[in-house]
Amino acid sequence: MTRTHDSRTGVEALILDYNGVAGLQPPTAMWTRLADLAEWPDRHLPSFQDAFWAPRNAYDAGQLSDLAYWAKVLGHHPGPRWLRTLRDADTAMWTRTDPRVLDTLYRARTSGLTMVLLSNAPAHLSNVLDATDWRRELMDEALYSARLGLCKPDPATYEHALAATGIADPGRVLFVDDRADNCRAAAELGLRTHHHTGQHAYLERQLLPELAGRAES
């Protein structure tokens, strides 16, 4: 079927971050549960989060296996059953979605807008996201850091995503991310950018032709 697109927004394709945009940030309760599963001393959440994030970029980029990542977080190797428990709880923290954003994406999809997911995500999470209905129904392509071997804001990640849209002119492609540094890197390559901070109405006006040009409320 030939896809048509209403270009009143000036946007012909979308490159979308996952976590913090379509995906919801995990609440404190989920962080606390993961720290408990990790048997973190004194349930000190800030120190656990520091340990969690320190090797995360390498894990997201596919440079560390699940075992190697959690060994760095814990300071020792977990057994196979414990490793699966930690990995599954970690993955569950990042699979909750924002229904408002998904609704906007489904509405934008009816106009034929090309959509590419570009996410910093480890291999297991990438596989879980690929199996979701919204990923299969909305995204023409999904690019994950673990499969690319590099993370945003590396310029090559945006080049891969732009190629996946099939549009040569980056000025006709909107990149949406919840991190300002990722948006700056995309803008340097000529992409339109939207730093998503939860202002959902603005995202709608960027993507939905019937709202294009409407003034900020």
Helices and strands as residue ranges (DSSP letters): G 7-9, E 13-16, H 28-37, G 41-43, H 45-53, H 56-60, H 66-74, H 80-93, H 99-109, E 114-119, H 123-130, H 133-138, E 141-144, H 145-148, H 155-165, G 170-172, E 173-177, H 180-188, E 192-195, H 200-207, G 209-211
